[in-house]
């Protein structure tokens, strides 16, 4: 996790049901979403893209089935981008395991987990929907603490979709 005593240049910091998220925009694209502590200073978006990202995230927090249509900056290895593309096909309210995704992609579960942990666009590229065969697995390269609290919240938020099905 980041050292939040160090200032970061977010174009917006939004309150969420589980804390705050920092939005990093560069050259008209969304470059990153960081999970931040609940006491992080909120920063209202001032650019059109910042307002668009904020609106899209707020729609998701109201309705987990909402979709995202945002300009994304996706930089990673060929394997990472292959994993990230696959993540976007997992519907809200559903999960897959690292092993299942690895078999689908001809990879290993550990490599899938590393790619998920390297995802700079969580929620938009839903790495939280990948779980371990015997539990929640990790999130943001962590297996406990705040990252798993975020993952649990996101999965519980989306579980209401399948609970009504």
MITI-518640 format. One record per residue (C-alpha): residue in one letter; chain; x, y, z. Coordinates in Angstrom, 2 decimals. Example, Ala and Ser with C-alpha at 12.3 -4.5 7.8 and 13.67 -1.06 7.14 Angstrom:
<nodes>
<node type="a" mol="A" X="12.30" Y="-4.50" Z="7.80"/>
<node type="s" mol="A" X="13.67" Y="-1.06" Z="7.14"/>
</nodes>
This chain:
<nodes>
<node type="x" mol="A" X="0.00" Y="0.00" Z="0.00"/>
<node type="x" mol="A" X="1.00" Y="3.59" Z="-0.50"/>
<node type="x" mol="A" X="2.48" Y="5.78" Z="2.20"/>
<node type="x" mol="A" X="-0.38" Y="8.26" Z="2.58"/>
<node type="x" mol="A" X="1.79" Y="10.71" Z="4.50"/>
<node type="x" mol="A" X="3.32" Y="11.49" Z="1.08"/>
<node type="x" mol="A" X="1.13" Y="13.86" Z="-0.97"/>
<node type="x" mol="A" X="-0.26" Y="12.51" Z="-4.23"/>
<node type="x" mol="A" X="-1.65" Y="14.52" Z="-7.10"/>
<node type="x" mol="A" X="-5.17" Y="13.22" Z="-7.53"/>
<node type="x" mol="A" X="-7.57" Y="15.07" Z="-9.77"/>
<node type="x" mol="A" X="-10.38" Y="13.98" Z="-7.46"/>
<node type="x" mol="A" X="-10.79" Y="12.16" Z="-4.16"/>
<node type="x" mol="A" X="-14.24" Y="10.70" Z="-3.73"/>
<node type="x" mol="A" X="-15.93" Y="9.44" Z="-0.59"/>
<node type="x" mol="A" X="-17.20" Y="5.88" Z="-0.94"/>
<node type="x" mol="A" X="-19.13" Y="3.52" Z="1.32"/>
<node type="x" mol="A" X="-15.80" Y="1.97" Z="2.43"/>
<node type="x" mol="A" X="-13.42" Y="4.95" Z="2.54"/>
<node type="x" mol="A" X="-12.18" Y="7.20" Z="-0.23"/>
<node type="x" mol="A" X="-10.80" Y="6.65" Z="-3.72"/>
<node type="x" mol="A" X="-8.22" Y="8.83" Z="-5.42"/>
<node type="x" mol="A" X="-8.62" Y="9.39" Z="-9.15"/>
<node type="x" mol="A" X="-5.52" Y="9.90" Z="-11.28"/>
<node type="x" mol="A" X="-6.10" Y="11.39" Z="-14.74"/>
<node type="x" mol="A" X="-3.36" Y="12.05" Z="-17.27"/>
<node type="x" mol="A" X="-3.81" Y="13.41" Z="-20.79"/>
<node type="x" mol="A" X="-7.53" Y="12.77" Z="-20.95"/>
<node type="x" mol="A" X="-7.38" Y="9.17" Z="-19.66"/>
<node type="x" mol="A" X="-8.02" Y="7.46" Z="-16.35"/>
<node type="x" mol="A" X="-4.62" Y="6.18" Z="-15.19"/>
<node type="x" mol="A" X="-5.40" Y="5.00" Z="-11.70"/>
<node type="x" mol="A" X="-7.83" Y="4.51" Z="-8.87"/>
<node type="x" mol="A" X="-6.32" Y="4.27" Z="-5.41"/>
<node type="x" mol="A" X="-8.16" Y="3.10" Z="-2.31"/>
<node type="x" mol="A" X="-7.55" Y="5.65" Z="0.43"/>
<node type="x" mol="A" X="-8.31" Y="5.86" Z="4.14"/>
<node type="x" mol="A" X="-11.72" Y="7.22" Z="5.12"/>
<node type="x" mol="A" X="-10.12" Y="10.33" Z="6.65"/>
<node type="x" mol="A" X="-8.30" Y="11.29" Z="3.44"/>
<node type="x" mol="A" X="-9.32" Y="14.82" Z="2.36"/>
<node type="x" mol="A" X="-12.10" Y="14.73" Z="-0.23"/>
<node type="x" mol="A" X="-11.34" Y="16.64" Z="-3.43"/>
<node type="x" mol="A" X="-14.18" Y="17.56" Z="-5.78"/>
<node type="x" mol="A" X="-13.42" Y="16.84" Z="-9.45"/>
<node type="x" mol="A" X="-12.96" Y="20.01" Z="-11.47"/>
<node type="x" mol="A" X="-12.33" Y="18.65" Z="-14.98"/>
<node type="x" mol="A" X="-15.01" Y="17.21" Z="-17.26"/>
<node type="x" mol="A" X="-13.29" Y="13.80" Z="-17.21"/>
<node type="x" mol="A" X="-12.95" Y="13.91" Z="-13.43"/>
<node type="x" mol="A" X="-16.67" Y="14.61" Z="-13.10"/>
<node type="x" mol="A" X="-17.40" Y="11.80" Z="-15.59"/>
<node type="x" mol="A" X="-15.29" Y="9.29" Z="-13.62"/>
<node type="x" mol="A" X="-16.89" Y="10.42" Z="-10.34"/>
<node type="x" mol="A" X="-20.38" Y="10.05" Z="-11.82"/>
<node type="x" mol="A" X="-19.57" Y="6.57" Z="-13.17"/>
<node type="x" mol="A" X="-18.21" Y="5.39" Z="-9.83"/>
<node type="x" mol="A" X="-21.16" Y="6.86" Z="-7.93"/>
<node type="x" mol="A" X="-23.56" Y="5.06" Z="-10.33"/>
<node type="x" mol="A" X="-21.70" Y="1.81" Z="-9.55"/>
<node type="x" mol="A" X="-21.99" Y="2.43" Z="-5.80"/>
<node type="x" mol="A" X="-25.75" Y="2.92" Z="-6.28"/>
<node type="x" mol="A" X="-26.18" Y="0.11" Z="-8.80"/>
<node type="x" mol="A" X="-23.47" Y="-2.56" Z="-9.13"/>
<node type="x" mol="A" X="-24.80" Y="-3.53" Z="-12.56"/>
<node type="x" mol="A" X="-23.96" Y="-0.13" Z="-14.06"/>
<node type="x" mol="A" X="-21.28" Y="-0.18" Z="-16.73"/>
<node type="x" mol="A" X="-18.23" Y="1.99" Z="-17.31"/>
<node type="x" mol="A" X="-17.50" Y="3.84" Z="-20.54"/>
<node type="x" mol="A" X="-14.36" Y="5.78" Z="-19.74"/>
<node type="x" mol="A" X="-11.09" Y="6.46" Z="-21.56"/>
<node type="x" mol="A" X="-8.63" Y="4.14" Z="-19.81"/>
<node type="x" mol="A" X="-4.84" Y="4.14" Z="-19.88"/>
<node type="x" mol="A" X="-3.94" Y="0.48" Z="-19.71"/>
<node type="x" mol="A" X="-0.25" Y="-0.27" Z="-19.47"/>
<node type="x" mol="A" X="1.11" Y="-3.68" Z="-18.61"/>
<node type="x" mol="A" X="2.77" Y="-6.77" Z="-19.93"/>
<node type="x" mol="A" X="1.07" Y="-8.88" Z="-22.57"/>
<node type="x" mol="A" X="0.05" Y="-11.34" Z="-19.86"/>
<node type="x" mol="A" X="-1.32" Y="-8.63" Z="-17.57"/>
<node type="x" mol="A" X="-3.43" Y="-7.06" Z="-20.31"/>
<node type="x" mol="A" X="-4.73" Y="-10.52" Z="-21.27"/>
<node type="x" mol="A" X="-5.80" Y="-11.10" Z="-17.65"/>
<node type="x" mol="A" X="-7.31" Y="-7.61" Z="-17.36"/>
<node type="x" mol="A" X="-9.35" Y="-8.13" Z="-20.55"/>
<node type="x" mol="A" X="-10.63" Y="-11.42" Z="-19.13"/>
<node type="x" mol="A" X="-11.60" Y="-9.70" Z="-15.86"/>
<node type="x" mol="A" X="-13.92" Y="-7.35" Z="-17.72"/>
<node type="x" mol="A" X="-15.93" Y="-10.35" Z="-18.94"/>
<node type="x" mol="A" X="-16.84" Y="-11.49" Z="-15.40"/>
<node type="x" mol="A" X="-20.35" Y="-10.14" Z="-14.80"/>
<node type="x" mol="A" X="-21.14" Y="-8.16" Z="-11.64"/>
<node type="x" mol="A" X="-22.36" Y="-10.48" Z="-8.90"/>
<node type="x" mol="A" X="-20.24" Y="-13.39" Z="-10.16"/>
<node type="x" mol="A" X="-16.76" Y="-14.58" Z="-9.31"/>
<node type="x" mol="A" X="-14.18" Y="-16.92" Z="-10.74"/>
<node type="x" mol="A" X="-11.14" Y="-18.43" Z="-9.10"/>
<node type="x" mol="A" X="-7.52" Y="-17.72" Z="-9.89"/>
<node type="x" mol="A" X="-7.23" Y="-21.34" Z="-11.03"/>
<node type="x" mol="A" X="-10.26" Y="-21.20" Z="-13.33"/>
<node type="x" mol="A" X="-9.04" Y="-17.99" Z="-14.93"/>
<node type="x" mol="A" X="-5.52" Y="-19.42" Z="-15.27"/>
<node type="x" mol="A" X="-6.86" Y="-22.52" Z="-17.07"/>
<node type="x" mol="A" X="-8.90" Y="-20.32" Z="-19.40"/>
<node type="x" mol="A" X="-5.85" Y="-18.20" Z="-20.24"/>
<node type="x" mol="A" X="-3.23" Y="-20.98" Z="-20.30"/>
<node type="x" mol="A" X="-1.45" Y="-19.47" Z="-17.33"/>
<node type="x" mol="A" X="-0.80" Y="-20.24" Z="-13.68"/>
<node type="x" mol="A" X="-2.95" Y="-19.11" Z="-10.73"/>
<node type="x" mol="A" X="0.01" Y="-17.23" Z="-9.25"/>
<node type="x" mol="A" X="0.59" Y="-15.30" Z="-12.50"/>
<node type="x" mol="A" X="-3.11" Y="-14.42" Z="-12.62"/>
<node type="x" mol="A" X="-2.93" Y="-13.21" Z="-9.01"/>
<node type="x" mol="A" X="0.11" Y="-11.08" Z="-9.78"/>
<node type="x" mol="A" X="-1.67" Y="-9.51" Z="-12.75"/>
<node type="x" mol="A" X="-4.74" Y="-8.82" Z="-10.60"/>
<node type="x" mol="A" X="-2.54" Y="-7.17" Z="-7.98"/>
<node type="x" mol="A" X="-0.92" Y="-4.97" Z="-10.62"/>
<node type="x" mol="A" X="-4.30" Y="-3.66" Z="-11.83"/>
<node type="x" mol="A" X="-4.24" Y="0.15" Z="-11.47"/>
<node type="x" mol="A" X="-7.93" Y="0.46" Z="-12.33"/>
<node type="x" mol="A" X="-9.77" Y="-1.55" Z="-9.67"/>
<node type="x" mol="A" X="-13.58" Y="-1.50" Z="-9.80"/>
<node type="x" mol="A" X="-13.41" Y="-0.52" Z="-13.50"/>
<node type="x" mol="A" X="-11.32" Y="-3.63" Z="-14.26"/>
<node type="x" mol="A" X="-12.95" Y="-5.84" Z="-11.61"/>
<node type="x" mol="A" X="-10.07" Y="-7.81" Z="-10.11"/>
<node type="x" mol="A" X="-12.14" Y="-8.15" Z="-6.93"/>
<node type="x" mol="A" X="-14.23" Y="-10.77" Z="-8.76"/>
<node type="x" mol="A" X="-11.34" Y="-13.24" Z="-8.72"/>
<node type="x" mol="A" X="-11.19" Y="-15.32" Z="-5.55"/>
<node type="x" mol="A" X="-9.19" Y="-18.24" Z="-4.21"/>
<node type="x" mol="A" X="-10.60" Y="-21.76" Z="-4.44"/>
<node type="x" mol="A" X="-10.97" Y="-21.81" Z="-0.64"/>
<node type="x" mol="A" X="-11.79" Y="-18.22" Z="0.27"/>
<node type="x" mol="A" X="-11.54" Y="-14.61" Z="-0.82"/>
<node type="x" mol="A" X="-7.90" Y="-14.71" Z="-1.84"/>
<node type="x" mol="A" X="-5.89" Y="-11.51" Z="-1.93"/>
<node type="x" mol="A" X="-6.46" Y="-8.00" Z="-3.15"/>
<node type="x" mol="A" X="-3.92" Y="-5.35" Z="-4.10"/>
<node type="x" mol="A" X="-1.06" Y="-7.79" Z="-3.30"/>
<node type="x" mol="A" X="-2.37" Y="-8.19" Z="0.26"/>
<node type="x" mol="A" X="-3.99" Y="-11.12" Z="2.03"/>
<node type="x" mol="A" X="-5.33" Y="-9.18" Z="5.02"/>
<node type="x" mol="A" X="-6.08" Y="-5.71" Z="6.30"/>
<node type="x" mol="A" X="-7.80" Y="-2.85" Z="4.50"/>
<node type="x" mol="A" X="-7.45" Y="-4.30" Z="0.97"/>
<node type="x" mol="A" X="-9.53" Y="-7.34" Z="1.92"/>
<node type="x" mol="A" X="-12.08" Y="-5.06" Z="3.56"/>
<node type="x" mol="A" X="-12.44" Y="-3.25" Z="0.22"/>
<node type="x" mol="A" X="-12.70" Y="-6.54" Z="-1.69"/>
<node type="x" mol="A" X="-15.32" Y="-7.88" Z="0.74"/>
<node type="x" mol="A" X="-17.37" Y="-4.70" Z="0.42"/>
<node type="x" mol="A" X="-17.27" Y="-4.82" Z="-3.40"/>
<node type="x" mol="A" X="-18.24" Y="-8.51" Z="-3.50"/>
<node type="x" mol="A" X="-21.04" Y="-8.01" Z="-0.97"/>
<node type="x" mol="A" X="-22.27" Y="-4.97" Z="-2.90"/>
<node type="x" mol="A" X="-22.48" Y="-7.04" Z="-6.08"/>
<node type="x" mol="A" X="-23.89" Y="-10.14" Z="-4.36"/>
<node type="x" mol="A" X="-27.30" Y="-8.46" Z="-4.15"/>
<node type="x" mol="A" X="-27.58" Y="-8.97" Z="-7.93"/>
<node type="x" mol="A" X="-27.40" Y="-12.77" Z="-7.74"/>
<node type="x" mol="A" X="-29.27" Y="-12.94" Z="-4.43"/>
<node type="x" mol="A" X="-32.40" Y="-11.72" Z="-6.21"/>
<node type="x" mol="A" X="-31.93" Y="-14.04" Z="-9.19"/>
</nodes>
